[in-house]
């Protein structure tokens, strides 16, 4: 069967041609093609699944991307490095602070100023990034529970996510698209009293995560819907370039905060959870969800330790200027450069090509973790039931702004 997308035209049913991989003559007697979606709240018009079924059993799934088209890379190739940050926010718009951290760190390394960034700035970046990681996982966990029939967890997650968005809004004035982490520094220092208020929130959140585990992860119905469903073997995950909870759920303890040790993460004590097949097979939907819940606990530990540093060794001073290291003109040497960081959904990487004459990159390429994770959906779904496909899609936790960039 050819992998080339063919076009099927039926004038009696439609006025335009619809791209399809499978033509009727290529299907076996009992097989049929269903178009599922776009129905998911985060895939409104930008993802359609072409599902080949044999009765209730899935034979193959082919994802078709729609038209969100952020055009990030072409925008970036027409702007100076410092003006690209707002466009970075709009890739994974649920975790914009993490994306900013990855991009800014890459430019700083390229300029050779990474080690000159004050420790207070680095700890503030880690606090904001981990708060945003929590907010991202809350969206993933809440919407996933709702996808498979549980409404209460979504309300609880949105309630606690709202607290995080208010904290981030207090810092920079924006709730989702921040432009807060700048090359060489920050837009603002933390507001007076932020550290204490954030610690209060962390203490409030710890028992709420226990409630989340009891309500969702340990729930008998949730286990039945996710255990042994959408199993992603570790070799397959590696071959597809899956990263983040998708990869760790398959059993590989791989986290760039540990592997690459960027920013101040080497000075912070935290663990990297992996899927262990506790309720089914290693790498199933339950394992991926469990990894995200445990990562929320680890993010709480990271924020707590970072706030202690900000209130102790690196407390605010009257002469502290978060923009003191911000370069007035960014003109790197001619080179090819790649940097990566651990986003809530996996490895986010940026490739830059510069000519040494301009502050505008000749080429800017984003390595989007959601794109690679989504590409494995065919392997995840083969042999599953149609009813399980929604559970499999939700366990990937993708944002289409990053996929269709």
Helices and strands as residue ranges (DSSP letters): E 6-8, E 18-20, G 24-26, E 31-36, E 47-54, E 57-65, H 72-76, G 81-83, H 85-89, H 96-111, G 114-116, H 119-147, H 152-172, E 181-182, E 185-186, H 194-212, I 213-217, H 220-226, H 234-239, H 245-248, H 256-259, G 265-267, H 285-311, E 335-343, E 346-354, E 363-367, H 369-375, H 377-381, H 386-396, H 400-403
